[in-house]
Amino acid sequence: MSLLGAPALAKSPIAEVLCEPTSRLHDKLERQFGSQRAATGVRSPEQIMEVWTSEKGDWTMVVTYSTGTSCIVAMGQDWFTHADADPARG
């Protein structure tokens, strides 16, 4: 018998959301979870990567497709922005 018991499974507050029309997903992130888009980057002509953060430090990575659909691809806690870092420019 283990003294630690079974490992706790983390449940995401938005686990049921995988892909939705972009405007609907953005609305949920803003209104329901208090997130704002903090960063964007072009992945390809058809995809934009976005990082959404909340004041609590939660973060969500979203891929937005040119088809009008956005999908959550990762999420976590304790987001920290390094304000003095300059992004590379090509």
VENHU-V894280 format. One record per pair of residues at least 24 apart in sequence whose C-alpha atoms are under 7 Angstrom apart, sorted by the first residue. I is the first residue (numbers start at 1). J is the second residue. D is the distance in whole Angstrom. If there is no record, write none. Layout:
I & J & D
I & J & D
//
This chain:
18 & 71 & 5
18 & 72 & 5
19 & 69 & 7
19 & 70 & 6
19 & 71 & 4
19 & 72 & 7
20 & 69 & 6
20 & 70 & 6
20 & 71 & 7
21 & 68 & 6
21 & 69 & 4
21 & 70 & 6
22 & 64 & 7
22 & 68 & 6
22 & 69 & 5
22 & 70 & 5
25 & 70 & 7
//
